């Protein structure tokens, strides 16, 4: 069972900022944030845990924003701009990617120093295994094996 009071305190600001990126209107973002949590309380029993709570809330917020756009379109109160509704990856997708990156880097951070450095050189510095081997005074195969073992530790969560 979800404790909505704790969830509200933890995620209200994130949902508000997400909605601000969509609507660019503080008043509307505040209203939609409140509506998002109202809808979340009403549908908490449907939350199955397959995604993060923040992702679930942003999905609710996004759908509420789309409903708001439909209302505005019908009433003619706002001109719909191409930038308001986009086919590219939405902010909720970007939020998920950012959270996943954060999780990976937290796991990299707990690796031993050599493994951590090899992983960071490989994924952020875009160095080849041959170049990483040269940096450490080892061969390319050593760099590959070290990277592979570190990756296995990250996947297993150790």
Secondary structure as a PSIPRED ss2 file (coil, helix, strand):
# PSIPRED VFORMAT (PSIPRED V4.0)

   1 X C   1.000  0.000  0.000
   2 X C   1.000  0.000  0.000
   3 X C   1.000  0.000  0.000
   4 X H   0.000  1.000  0.000
   5 X H   0.000  1.000  0.000
   6 X H   0.000  1.000  0.000
   7 X H   0.000  1.000  0.000
   8 X H   0.000  1.000  0.000
   9 X H   0.000  1.000  0.000
  10 X H   0.000  1.000  0.000
  11 X H   0.000  1.000  0.000
  12 X H   0.000  1.000  0.000
  13 X H   0.000  1.000  0.000
  14 X H   0.000  1.000  0.000
  15 X H   0.000  1.000  0.000
  16 X H   0.000  1.000  0.000
  17 X H   0.000  1.000  0.000
  18 X H   0.000  1.000  0.000
  19 X H   0.000  1.000  0.000
  20 X H   0.000  1.000  0.000
  21 X H   0.000  1.000  0.000
  22 X H   0.000  1.000  0.000
  23 X H   0.000  1.000  0.000
  24 X C   1.000  0.000  0.000
  25 X C   1.000  0.000  0.000
  26 X H   0.000  1.000  0.000
  27 X H   0.000  1.000  0.000
  28 X H   0.000  1.000  0.000
  29 X H   0.000  1.000  0.000
  30 X H   0.000  1.000  0.000
  31 X H   0.000  1.000  0.000
  32 X H   0.000  1.000  0.000
  33 X H   0.000  1.000  0.000
  34 X H   0.000  1.000  0.000
  35 X H   0.000  1.000  0.000
  36 X H   0.000  1.000  0.000
  37 X H   0.000  1.000  0.000
  38 X H   0.000  1.000  0.000
  39 X H   0.000  1.000  0.000
  40 X H   0.000  1.000  0.000
  41 X H   0.000  1.000  0.000
  42 X H   0.000  1.000  0.000
  43 X C   1.000  0.000  0.000
  44 X H   0.000  1.000  0.000
  45 X H   0.000  1.000  0.000
  46 X H   0.000  1.000  0.000
  47 X C   1.000  0.000  0.000
  48 X C   1.000  0.000  0.000
  49 X C   1.000  0.000  0.000
  50 X C   1.000  0.000  0.000
  51 X C   1.000  0.000  0.000
  52 X C   1.000  0.000  0.000
  53 X H   0.000  1.000  0.000
  54 X H   0.000  1.000  0.000
  55 X H   0.000  1.000  0.000
  56 X H   0.000  1.000  0.000
  57 X H   0.000  1.000  0.000
  58 X H   0.000  1.000  0.000
  59 X H   0.000  1.000  0.000
  60 X H   0.000  1.000  0.000
  61 X H   0.000  1.000  0.000
  62 X H   0.000  1.000  0.000
  63 X H   0.000  1.000  0.000
  64 X H   0.000  1.000  0.000
  65 X H   0.000  1.000  0.000
  66 X H   0.000  1.000  0.000
  67 X H   0.000  1.000  0.000
  68 X H   0.000  1.000  0.000
  69 X H   0.000  1.000  0.000
  70 X H   0.000  1.000  0.000
  71 X H   0.000  1.000  0.000
  72 X H   0.000  1.000  0.000
  73 X H   0.000  1.000  0.000
  74 X H   0.000  1.000  0.000
  75 X H   0.000  1.000  0.000
  76 X C   1.000  0.000  0.000
  77 X C   1.000  0.000  0.000
  78 X C   1.000  0.000  0.000
  79 X C   1.000  0.000  0.000
  80 X C   1.000  0.000  0.000
  81 X C   1.000  0.000  0.000
  82 X C   1.000  0.000  0.000
  83 X C   1.000  0.000  0.000
  84 X C   1.000  0.000  0.000
  85 X C   1.000  0.000  0.000
  86 X C   1.000  0.000  0.000
  87 X C   1.000  0.000  0.000
  88 X C   1.000  0.000  0.000
  89 X C   1.000  0.000  0.000
  90 X C   1.000  0.000  0.000
  91 X H   0.000  1.000  0.000
  92 X H   0.000  1.000  0.000
  93 X H   0.000  1.000  0.000
  94 X H   0.000  1.000  0.000
  95 X H   0.000  1.000  0.000
  96 X H   0.000  1.000  0.000
  97 X H   0.000  1.000  0.000
  98 X H   0.000  1.000  0.000
  99 X H   0.000  1.000  0.000
 100 X H   0.000  1.000  0.000
 101 X H   0.000  1.000  0.000
 102 X H   0.000  1.000  0.000
 103 X H   0.000  1.000  0.000
 104 X H   0.000  1.000  0.000
 105 X H   0.000  1.000  0.000
 106 X H   0.000  1.000  0.000
 107 X H   0.000  1.000  0.000
 108 X H   0.000  1.000  0.000
 109 X H   0.000  1.000  0.000
 110 X C   1.000  0.000  0.000
 111 X C   1.000  0.000  0.000
 112 X C   1.000  0.000  0.000
 113 X H   0.000  1.000  0.000
 114 X H   0.000  1.000  0.000
 115 X H   0.000  1.000  0.000
 116 X H   0.000  1.000  0.000
 117 X H   0.000  1.000  0.000
 118 X H   0.000  1.000  0.000
 119 X H   0.000  1.000  0.000
 120 X H   0.000  1.000  0.000
 121 X H   0.000  1.000  0.000
 122 X H   0.000  1.000  0.000
 123 X H   0.000  1.000  0.000
 124 X C   1.000  0.000  0.000
 125 X C   1.000  0.000  0.000
 126 X C   1.000  0.000  0.000
 127 X C   1.000  0.000  0.000
 128 X C   1.000  0.000  0.000
 129 X H   0.000  1.000  0.000
 130 X H   0.000  1.000  0.000
 131 X H   0.000  1.000  0.000
 132 X H   0.000  1.000  0.000
 133 X H   0.000  1.000  0.000
 134 X H   0.000  1.000  0.000
 135 X H   0.000  1.000  0.000
 136 X H   0.000  1.000  0.000
 137 X C   1.000  0.000  0.000
 138 X C   1.000  0.000  0.000
 139 X C   1.000  0.000  0.000
 140 X H   0.000  1.000  0.000
 141 X H   0.000  1.000  0.000
 142 X H   0.000  1.000  0.000
 143 X H   0.000  1.000  0.000
 144 X H   0.000  1.000  0.000
 145 X H   0.000  1.000  0.000
 146 X H   0.000  1.000  0.000
 147 X H   0.000  1.000  0.000
 148 X H   0.000  1.000  0.000
 149 X H   0.000  1.000  0.000
 150 X H   0.000  1.000  0.000
 151 X H   0.000  1.000  0.000
 152 X H   0.000  1.000  0.000
 153 X H   0.000  1.000  0.000
 154 X H   0.000  1.000  0.000
 155 X H   0.000  1.000  0.000
 156 X H   0.000  1.000  0.000
 157 X C   1.000  0.000  0.000
 158 X C   1.000  0.000  0.000
